[in-house]
Amino acid sequence: MKKVVISLIAVITLSSCSLTSQTTIGSNKAFELGDGEHGSFKATVKNISRVAVEVCETPMCGTEKKLITLQPGQQKTVRFGANTKAIFKNNNEKQADVKLKVTGDTRLTMGGPNY
């Protein structure tokens, strides 16, 4: 019985893990989340800046696909499949800021070459 309780606690703890971040994206730059092999995840994204932010997805060895454009003040939840990269693009001359809450597989790389 003790092993069952410990296993149950571990499952509940691991399934309720989340990652929260407030991220600044420079002008004409992008922030990448989840490059490489990982499980699926979802991100609740709130655009807290004065410029629009594009949310894109790229599968491993695949083509980038634009999912949504978040206008200033807008919030959406976006689901990403296993082994895909989430890309948050700021195609503006001013910096952008987003709040992220990520659930699911949170063992994700962050940053990117253009960050």
C-alpha positions in Angstrom: 0.0 0.0 0.0 2.9 2.4 0.8 4.3 1.9 -2.7 0.9 2.7 -4.3 0.6 6.0 -2.3 4.2 7.0 -3.2 3.5 6.2 -6.9 0.2 8.2 -6.8 2.0 11.2 -5.2 4.7 11.1 -7.9 2.2 10.9 -10.7 0.2 13.9 -9.3 3.3 15.9 -8.8 4.7 15.3 -12.2 1.4 15.9 -14.0 0.9 19.2 -12.3 4.3 20.7 -13.2 4.3 23.9 -15.1 6.7 26.4 -16.3 6.0 30.2 -16.1 8.0 32.9 -17.6 7.8 36.6 -18.6 9.9 36.9 -21.7 11.2 39.9 -23.6 11.7 39.5 -27.4 13.9 42.1 -29.1 12.8 43.9 -32.2 12.8 41.6 -35.3 13.8 38.7 -33.1 12.2 35.4 -32.0 12.1 33.3 -28.8 12.1 29.5 -29.3 10.8 26.9 -26.9 11.3 23.1 -27.3 13.9 22.4 -29.9 14.8 18.7 -30.1 13.1 15.6 -28.7 10.4 16.1 -26.1 6.8 15.3 -25.3 3.8 17.4 -26.2 3.1 20.6 -24.3 0.7 23.5 -24.3 1.4 27.2 -23.7 -0.9 29.8 -22.5 0.5 33.0 -24.0 -0.4 36.5 -23.1 0.9 39.4 -25.1 1.7 42.1 -22.6 3.4 44.4 -25.1 2.2 47.2 -27.5 3.1 45.2 -30.6 1.7 42.0 -32.2 3.5 38.7 -31.6 3.3 35.7 -34.0 3.2 32.1 -32.6 4.6 29.5 -35.0 5.4 25.8 -34.8 8.1 23.8 -36.5 8.3 20.0 -36.4 11.8 18.5 -36.3 13.2 18.7 -39.9 10.0 20.3 -41.0 8.5 23.6 -42.3 7.5 26.4 -40.0 3.8 27.0 -39.7 2.2 30.2 -38.4 -0.5 29.3 -35.8 -1.8 32.6 -34.6 -1.0 36.3 -34.2 -1.5 37.7 -30.7 -2.5 41.4 -30.6 -1.5 43.5 -27.6 -3.4 42.4 -24.5 -4.6 39.2 -26.1 -4.2 35.7 -24.5 -4.5 32.3 -26.1 -3.7 28.7 -25.3 -1.7 26.9 -28.0 -1.0 23.1 -28.1 2.3 21.8 -29.5 2.9 18.2 -30.4 5.9 16.1 -29.4 9.2 17.0 -30.9 8.0 20.4 -32.2 9.5 23.8 -31.6 7.3 26.8 -30.5 8.5 30.1 -32.0 7.3 33.4 -30.7 8.2 36.1 -33.3 8.4 39.8 -32.9 8.4 41.3 -36.4 8.4 44.9 -35.1 10.8 47.7 -34.4 9.9 47.8 -30.7 10.5 45.0 -28.2 7.7 42.6 -27.3 6.9 41.0 -24.0 4.9 37.9 -23.4 3.9 35.9 -20.3 4.0 32.1 -20.8 2.6 29.3 -18.7 3.7 25.9 -20.1 2.2 22.6 -19.1 2.8 19.1 -20.3 6.4 18.2 -21.0 8.3 21.2 -19.5 11.8 19.8 -20.1 12.2 22.1 -23.0 15.1 24.1 -24.4 14.6 27.9 -24.5 16.2 30.7 -26.3 17.2 30.3 -29.9 19.8 31.9 -32.2 17.7 35.1 -32.8 16.6 35.7 -29.2 
